[in-house]
Amino acid sequence: MYPEELVVSMERELIEVGFKPLKTAEAITDHMEDHRGVTLLFINSMCGCVGTGARLSINMALAASSYRPDHLVTVFAGVDERTTAQVFTYTKPYPPSSPAIALFRDGELVYFVERHQIRETPPEIMATQLQDALETYGRLPTVAQDAQDVSRVASH
């Protein structure tokens, strides 16, 4: 396990673009059970080239995409075992992987990028693929949007 002070600058890269770090297994469960809409979850990593490339890809995709997820959250593999283990319960059937990028719609995993895919793909291409996923899955109505539509119709 890594001391948290070693990962502060890597975590800050994501906080600066709107990510919320989740630091406990309970925070993961609360988020996954209570949030509706689209969540982009990044499982961050100390790995120099792969972790750096993944963070760059995410930042590029978010900057270029016309769609912004409702929730941007991150965990740091190697800092808190319980938190990371809890994340991996939501990314099944994929095996544990870090770094990794997961996209959820109303709590359901709809897109997942494993470490080997990040390692084998240049950041510019990974960013384009993630941008496509954001725009594809982000444009579909979510449970939260459906509830708002029903509420609007009922109030007229």
PAVEXNU-119440 format. One line per field, with one value per residue: residue number from 1; x, y, z of N, C-alpha, C in turn; residue in three letters. Coordinates in Angstrom, 1 decimal, decimal comma. Layout:
residues N
num: (NUM:...)
nu: (X:...)
nv: (Y:...)
nw: (Z:...)
cau: (X:...)
cav: (Y:...)
caw: (Z:...)
cu: (X:...)
cv: (Y:...)
cw: (Z:...)
residuo: (ALA:...)
END
This chain:
residues 156
num: (1:2:3:4:5:6:7:8:9:10:11:12:13:14:15:16:17:18:19:20:21:22:23:24:25:26:27:28:29:30:31:32:33:34:35:36:37:38:39:40:41:42:43:44:45:46:47:48:49:50:51:52:53:54:55:56:57:58:59:60:61:62:63:64:65:66:67:68:69:70:71:72:73:74:75:76:77:78:79:80:81:82:83:84:85:86:87:88:89:90:91:92:93:94:95:96:97:98:99:100:101:102:103:104:105:106:107:108:109:110:111:112:113:114:115:116:117:118:119:120:121:122:123:124:125:126:127:128:129:130:131:132:133:134:135:136:137:138:139:140:141:142:143:144:145:146:147:148:149:150:151:152:153:154:155:156)
nu: (0,8:0,4:1,5:-0,8:0,2:1,9:0,3:-1,1:-0,7:-1,3:-4,0:-5,0:-4,9:-7,2:-9,2:-9,2:-10,5:-13,0:-13,5:-14,5:-12,9:-13,4:-13,1:-13,6:-14,9:-17,5:-18,3:-18,2:-20,2:-22,4:-22,4:-22,8:-25,3:-27,0:-26,9:-28,2:-28,3:-25,5:-22,4:-18,9:-16,3:-13,1:-10,5:-7,7:-4,1:-0,8:1,0:3,4:3,5:1,1:-0,9:-0,6:-1,1:-3,8:-5,1:-4,5:-6,0:-8,6:-8,9:-8,6:-10,8:-13,0:-12,7:-13,2:-15,7:-19,2:-20,9:-21,2:-20,7:-23,0:-21,8:-18,5:-16,2:-13,5:-11,2:-8,2:-6,3:-4,2:-3,9:-6,0:-7,1:-9,6:-11,5:-10,9:-11,4:-14,1:-15,0:-14,5:-16,4:-18,5:-17,8:-17,8:-18,5:-15,8:-12,3:-10,4:-8,7:-6,2:-4,8:-8,2:-11,2:-14,5:-17,9:-21,1:-24,6:-27,3:-26,4:-25,7:-23,2:-21,9:-19,8:-16,4:-13,0:-10,0:-6,8:-4,9:-5,9:-5,7:-2,9:-2,1:-3,1:-2,7:-2,9:-4,4:-6,1:-7,4:-8,8:-10,5:-12,1:-13,2:-14,6:-16,5:-17,9:-18,9:-20,6:-22,4:-23,6:-24,3:-26,3:-28,6:-31,8:-31,9:-32,9:-33,3:-33,8:-36,1:-37,9:-38,0:-39,2:-41,8:-42,7:-42,8:-44,8:-47,0:-47,4:-48,6)
nv: (-1,2:2,2:5,3:8,0:10,5:10,3:10,1:12,5:14,6:13,3:12,7:15,2:16,2:15,1:16,1:18,7:18,8:18,2:15,7:13,7:12,4:9,2:7,8:5,7:2,3:2,4:4,9:4,3:2,4:3,9:5,9:4,3:3,1:5,2:7,2:8,4:8,6:9,3:8,0:8,5:6,6:6,5:4,4:5,0:4,9:4,2:3,6:4,6:5,1:4,0:4,8:7,6:8,0:7,2:9,1:11,4:10,7:10,7:13,4:14,7:13,6:14,5:17,2:17,4:16,3:16,7:16,0:15,8:13,7:13,0:12,5:12,5:10,4:9,1:6,5:5,5:3,0:0,9:2,6:2,4:-0,6:-1,8:0,1:0,0:-2,7:-2,8:-1,2:-2,9:-4,8:-3,8:-3,7:-6,1:-8,3:-8,0:-8,5:-7,4:-4,4:-1,9:1,0:1,8:2,5:3,2:3,3:4,1:3,8:4,8:3,2:0,8:-1,0:0,1:0,5:-0,3:0,0:-1,8:-2,2:-3,3:-2,5:0,2:0,5:-0,5:1,4:4,5:7,7:9,7:8,2:6,6:8,7:9,6:7,3:7,1:9,5:9,0:6,9:8,4:10,2:8,5:6,8:8,8:10,3:8,8:8,4:8,5:6,9:8,9:11,1:10,2:10,2:13,0:13,8:12,6:13,8:16,5:16,3:15,5:17,7:19,5)
nw: (0,0:-0,7:0,7:1,3:0,8:-1,4:-3,6:-4,0:-5,9:-8,3:-7,8:-7,6:-10,2:-11,3:-9,5:-10,2:-12,6:-11,9:-10,5:-7,8:-5,1:-3,7:-0,7:1,1:1,5:2,2:1,1:-1,6:-1,8:-1,0:-3,0:-5,4:-4,8:-4,3:-6,3:-9,3:-12,9:-15,0:-14,3:-14,2:-13,4:-12,3:-11,7:-10,3:-10,6:-9,5:-11,3:-13,5:-16,6:-17,5:-15,7:-15,9:-18,7:-18,7:-17,1:-18,6:-21,0:-20,0:-19,2:-21,7:-23,1:-21,6:-22,0:-24,7:-25,2:-25,9:-24,0:-20,5:-17,8:-15,1:-12,7:-11,5:-10,3:-8,3:-7,3:-5,6:-6,4:-4,5:-2,4:-0,6:0,3:1,0:-0,1:-2,8:-3,4:-2,9:-5,0:-7,2:-6,9:-8,2:-10,8:-12,0:-14,7:-15,1:-14,4:-11,5:-12,1:-12,6:-13,8:-14,5:-16,3:-15,8:-16,8:-15,7:-15,9:-14,2:-12,1:-13,4:-14,9:-18,0:-19,7:-19,9:-19,4:-19,4:-17,8:-19,6:-22,0:-21,8:-21,6:-24,1:-25,9:-27,5:-25,7:-27,1:-28,8:-27,0:-25,6:-27,6:-27,9:-25,4:-25,3:-27,3:-26,0:-23,8:-25,1:-26,4:-24,3:-22,6:-23,8:-23,8:-22,2:-18,6:-15,5:-13,7:-15,4:-16,7:-14,5:-13,9:-16,3:-16,1:-13,8:-14,6:-16,6:-15,1:-13,5:-15,1)
cau: (0,0:1,2:1,1:-1,6:0,9:2,5:-0,6:-1,8:-0,6:-2,1:-5,4:-5,3:-5,2:-8,6:-10,1:-9,2:-11,5:-14,3:-13,7:-14,7:-12,3:-14,1:-12,0:-14,0:-15,8:-18,9:-18,6:-18,4:-21,5:-23,4:-22,5:-23,4:-26,6:-27,9:-26,8:-28,8:-27,7:-24,3:-21,2:-17,6:-15,5:-11,7:-9,7:-6,4:-3,0:0,6:1,8:3,9:3,1:-0,3:-1,7:-0,5:-1,8:-5,2:-5,5:-4,5:-7,1:-9,9:-9,0:-8,8:-12,2:-14,0:-12,6:-13,7:-17,0:-20,3:-21,6:-20,5:-21,4:-23,6:-20,9:-17,2:-15,6:-12,3:-10,6:-6,8:-5,8:-2,9:-3,9:-7,0:-7,5:-11,1:-12,2:-10,7:-12,1:-15,6:-15,2:-14,4:-17,7:-19,5:-17,2:-17,9:-17,7:-14,4:-11,4:-9,8:-7,7:-5,9:-5,9:-9,4:-12,2:-15,8:-19,0:-22,3:-25,9:-28,2:-25,8:-25,4:-22,0:-22,2:-18,6:-15,3:-11,7:-9,1:-5,4:-4,2:-6,4:-5,1:-1,5:-1,9:-3,7:-2,2:-3,9:-5,3:-7,1:-8,2:-9,6:-11,6:-13,0:-14,0:-15,5:-17,6:-18,8:-19,7:-21,7:-23,4:-24,3:-24,8:-27,5:-29,8:-32,5:-31,6:-34,0:-33,5:-34,4:-37,4:-38,7:-38,2:-40,2:-43,0:-43,1:-43,2:-46,1:-48,0:-47,7:-49,3)
cav: (0,0:3,5:6,4:8,9:11,7:10,0:10,2:13,7:15,3:12,5:12,8:16,6:16,3:14,8:17,0:20,0:18,7:17,9:14,4:13,6:11,2:8,4:7,3:4,5:1,3:2,9:6,0:3,6:1,8:5,0:6,5:3,4:2,8:6,3:8,1:8,1:9,3:8,7:8,2:8,1:6,2:6,2:3,6:5,6:4,0:4,8:3,1:5,8:5,3:3,6:5,8:9,0:8,0:7,1:10,5:12,3:10,3:11,2:14,9:15,0:13,2:15,4:18,5:17,4:15,8:17,6:15,5:15,7:12,8:13,6:12,3:12,1:9,9:8,3:5,9:5,2:1,6:0,9:3,4:1,8:-1,9:-2,0:0,9:-0,5:-4,0:-2,5:-0,8:-4,1:-5,6:-3,1:-3,7:-7,5:-9,5:-7,7:-8,8:-6,2:-3,8:-0,5:1,8:1,3:3,5:2,6:4,2:3,5:4,5:4,4:2,1:-0,3:-0,8:0,0:0,6:-0,6:-0,1:-2,4:-1,7:-3,7:-1,7:1,6:0,3:-0,7:2,4:5,9:8,5:10,4:7,3:6,3:9,8:9,5:6,1:7,5:10,6:8,3:6,3:9,4:10,8:7,4:6,5:10,0:10,8:8,0:8,9:7,8:6,8:10,3:12,0:9,7:10,7:14,4:14,0:12,2:14,9:17,7:16,1:15,4:19,0:20,4)
caw: (0,0:-0,8:1,6:0,5:0,3:-2,6:-4,7:-3,9:-7,1:-9,3:-7,5:-7,8:-11,6:-11,5:-8,8:-10,9:-13,7:-11,3:-9,9:-6,3:-4,6:-2,8:0,2:1,9:0,9:2,4:0,2:-2,8:-1,7:-1,0:-4,3:-6,3:-4,5:-4,2:-7,4:-10,6:-14,0:-15,5:-13,4:-14,8:-12,3:-12,7:-10,8:-10,5:-10,4:-9,3:-12,5:-14,3:-17,9:-17,8:-15,0:-16,5:-19,9:-18,5:-16,6:-19,8:-21,8:-19,4:-19,3:-23,1:-23,5:-21,0:-22,6:-26,1:-25,3:-25,7:-22,8:-19,2:-16,9:-13,9:-11,5:-11,8:-9,1:-8,5:-6,2:-5,9:-6,1:-3,9:-1,2:0,3:-0,2:1,1:-1,1:-4,2:-3,4:-3,0:-6,4:-8,1:-6,8:-9,1:-12,2:-12,5:-14,7:-15,4:-13,3:-10,9:-13,0:-12,3:-13,8:-15,2:-16,5:-15,8:-17,0:-15,2:-16,1:-13,1:-11,3:-14,2:-15,7:-19,4:-20,4:-19,0:-20,0:-18,5:-17,8:-20,8:-23,1:-21,7:-21,9:-25,5:-26,7:-27,2:-25,0:-28,0:-29,3:-25,8:-25,4:-28,6:-27,6:-24,2:-25,8:-28,0:-25,0:-23,1:-25,9:-26,7:-23,1:-21,9:-24,5:-23,5:-20,9:-17,4:-14,6:-13,1:-16,4:-16,8:-13,3:-14,1:-17,3:-15,5:-12,8:-15,4:-17,3:-14,0:-13,0:-16,1)
cu: (0,9:0,6:0,3:-0,8:1,6:1,6:-1,4:-1,8:-1,4:-3,6:-5,9:-5,6:-6,6:-9,6:-10,2:-10,2:-12,9:-14,6:-13,7:-14,0:-13,2:-13,1:-12,3:-14,9:-17,2:-19,3:-18,8:-19,8:-22,6:-23,6:-23,2:-24,9:-27,6:-27,9:-27,4:-28,1:-26,4:-23,1:-20,0:-16,8:-14,1:-11,0:-8,2:-5,3:-1,7:1,4:2,1:3,3:1,6:-1,2:-1,7:-1,2:-3,3:-5,8:-5,5:-5,7:-8,4:-10,0:-9,3:-10,3:-13,2:-13,9:-13,2:-15,1:-18,1:-21,2:-20,7:-21,3:-22,0:-22,7:-19,6:-16,6:-14,4:-11,9:-9,1:-6,4:-4,4:-2,8:-4,9:-7,6:-9,0:-11,9:-12,1:-11,4:-13,6:-15,9:-15,4:-15,7:-18,7:-19,0:-17,2:-18,8:-16,2:-13,5:-10,9:-8,7:-7,5:-4,7:-7,0:-10,4:-13,6:-16,9:-20,3:-23,5:-26,8:-27,7:-25,4:-24,1:-22,3:-20,9:-17,4:-14,0:-10,7:-7,7:-4,7:-4,6:-5,8:-3,6:-1,2:-2,4:-3,1:-3,3:-4,9:-6,4:-8,0:-9,2:-10,8:-12,6:-13,8:-15,0:-16,7:-18,5:-19,6:-20,9:-22,8:-24,2:-24,9:-26,1:-28,8:-30,5:-32,1:-32,9:-34,3:-34,2:-35,8:-38,4:-39,0:-39,3:-41,6:-43,6:-43,5:-44,6:-47,2:-48,4:-48,4:-50,7)
cv: (1,2:4,5:7,4:10,1:11,5:10,2:11,5:14,4:14,6:12,7:14,3:16,9:16,0:15,7:18,3:20,0:18,3:16,6:14,6:12,3:10,5:7,6:6,1:3,6:1,8:4,0:5,4:3,1:2,9:5,6:5,5:3,1:4,0:7,3:7,6:8,9:8,6:9,1:7,7:7,9:5,9:5,5:4,1:4,6:4,8:4,5:4,4:6,0:5,0:4,6:7,2:9,0:8,0:8,5:11,5:12,0:10,9:12,7:15,3:14,7:14,1:16,8:18,6:17,0:16,9:17,2:15,4:14,8:13,6:13,6:11,9:11,7:9,1:7,6:5,6:3,9:1,7:1,8:2,8:0,5:-2,1:-1,2:0,3:-1,9:-3,8:-2,0:-2,0:-5,0:-5,0:-3,2:-5,2:-7,5:-9,2:-8,0:-7,4:-5,7:-2,3:-0,1:1,2:2,5:2,8:3,7:3,5:4,4:4,0:3,2:0,9:0,0:-1,0:0,1:0,4:-0,7:-0,6:-1,9:-2,1:-2,9:-0,3:1,5:0,2:0,4:3,8:6,7:9,2:9,5:6,9:7,4:9,8:8,4:6,5:8,6:10,0:7,6:7,3:9,9:9,7:7,1:7,7:10,6:10,0:8,5:7,9:7,7:8,2:11,2:11,6:10,2:12,2:14,6:13,7:13,3:16,1:17,5:16,1:16,8:20,0:20,0)
cw: (0,0:0,2:0,7:0,0:-1,0:-3,8:-4,8:-5,2:-8,2:-9,0:-7,8:-9,3:-11,9:-10,7:-9,5:-12,1:-13,2:-10,6:-8,4:-5,9:-3,6:-2,0:1,0:1,1:1,1:1,4:-1,2:-2,9:-1,8:-2,4:-5,3:-6,1:-4,6:-5,4:-8,6:-11,6:-14,4:-14,6:-14,2:-13,5:-12,8:-11,5:-11,1:-10,1:-10,3:-10,6:-13,4:-15,6:-18,1:-17,0:-15,5:-17,8:-19,7:-18,0:-17,8:-20,7:-21,3:-19,5:-20,7:-23,5:-22,9:-21,6:-24,0:-26,2:-25,1:-24,5:-21,6:-18,3:-15,7:-12,7:-12,0:-10,4:-9,3:-7,2:-6,6:-5,5:-5,5:-2,6:-0,2:-0,2:-0,2:0,1:-2,5:-4,4:-3,6:-4,5:-7,4:-8,0:-7,8:-10,6:-12,7:-13,8:-15,0:-14,2:-12,7:-11,9:-12,6:-13,1:-14,6:-15,3:-16,6:-16,0:-16,6:-15,5:-15,0:-12,3:-12,1:-15,0:-17,2:-20,3:-19,5:-19,8:-19,0:-18,7:-19,1:-22,0:-23,0:-22,1:-23,4:-26,5:-26,4:-26,6:-26,0:-28,5:-28,2:-25,5:-26,3:-28,3:-26,4:-24,5:-26,5:-27,0:-24,2:-23,9:-26,3:-25,5:-22,4:-22,5:-24,3:-22,2:-19,8:-16,6:-14,0:-14,1:-16,6:-15,7:-13,4:-15,2:-16,8:-14,6:-13,6:-16,1:-16,3:-13,5:-13,9:-16,2)
residuo: (MET:TYR:PRO:GLU:GLU:LEU:VAL:VAL:SER:MET:GLU:ARG:GLU:LEU:ILE:GLU:VAL:GLY:PHE:LYS:PRO:LEU:LYS:THR:ALA:GLU:ALA:ILE:THR:ASP:HIS:MET:GLU:ASP:HIS:ARG:GLY:VAL:THR:LEU:LEU:PHE:ILE:ASN:SER:MET:CYS:GLY:CYS:VAL:GLY:THR:GLY:ALA:ARG:LEU:SER:ILE:ASN:MET:ALA:LEU:ALA:ALA:SER:SER:TYR:ARG:PRO:ASP:HIS:LEU:VAL:THR:VAL:PHE:ALA:GLY:VAL:ASP:GLU:ARG:THR:THR:ALA:GLN:VAL:PHE:THR:TYR:THR:LYS:PRO:TYR:PRO:PRO:SER:SER:PRO:ALA:ILE:ALA:LEU:PHE:ARG:ASP:GLY:GLU:LEU:VAL:TYR:PHE:VAL:GLU:ARG:HIS:GLN:ILE:ARG:GLU:THR:PRO:PRO:GLU:ILE:MET:ALA:THR:GLN:LEU:GLN:ASP:ALA:LEU:GLU:THR:TYR:GLY:ARG:LEU:PRO:THR:VAL:ALA:GLN:ASP:ALA:GLN:ASP:VAL:SER:ARG:VAL:ALA:SER:HIS)
END
